[in-house]
């Protein structure tokens, strides 16, 4: 089921991301592996797009390429109309592992990017004051005010990831790239983080590209869900999410939600070969019982 952009996003132009026939190859000769094949995708400004698929389908590779951490082999990859030639201040990435600096407290971690050369050249006292105000605002937005001077080893996993997201948002990026950021959290904490990132998205109005293995998470967060298939990694299907912009946890029990979840899970099984494996196991089980 191919789908158009979310109506609230489609009217916004120009697109934030354009991928045209993007290919990524690792290695050479007999050891060559094609990680991405002919990826075509357009993501609108302020759109929230989630990626799912079996392991090895290239979703994290595509995300890292958008971040400028990997270089694609061929095709066109544009952000805000410009070719990606490496990392940029317009993009920020949040990883599954929080990667906080243990010698800095929460405020220090959030402000860290402002100490980098790219952010300090030509900086005035007014810029410093504005950055301090931005950090304070992010502390409150993330619910971190009461732990502002705590160190990472004093925080829970969910709190550490809040710090990592706040740090990513510090420079007001146009794009937030998230690679399974909630994968290591327990189910209850993940639900809290889901509602938090949706709140952040409404306020910050960044374009978010979010990679996950959790289909339910992908549907709840995304305007669209992009399903990638492996060997080689490619876009298989794009699903429009039939939920309003404002989401609540009880929507996960609705008929449209559960139907879409079942459809996506079934397609993942088909594209990855899992469905065939399960059918084989069922046949073997029946033979054993006969």
Secondary structure, DSSP 8 states (H G I E B T S, - for coil): ------HHHHTS-S-SEEEEEEEEEES-GGG-EEEEEEEEEEE-TT-EEEEEESTTSSHHHHHHHHHTSS--SEEEEEETTEE--S--TTEEEE-SS----TTSBHHHHHHGGGGSHHHHTT--HHHHHHHHHHHHHHHHHTT-GGGTT-BGGGS-HHHHHHHHHHHHHTT--SEEEEESTTTTS-HHHHHHHHHHHHHHHHHH--EEEEE-S-HHHHHHH-SEEEEEETTTTEEEEEEE--S-SS--GGGGGSHHHHHHHHHHHHHHHHHHTHHHHHHHHHHHHHHHH-
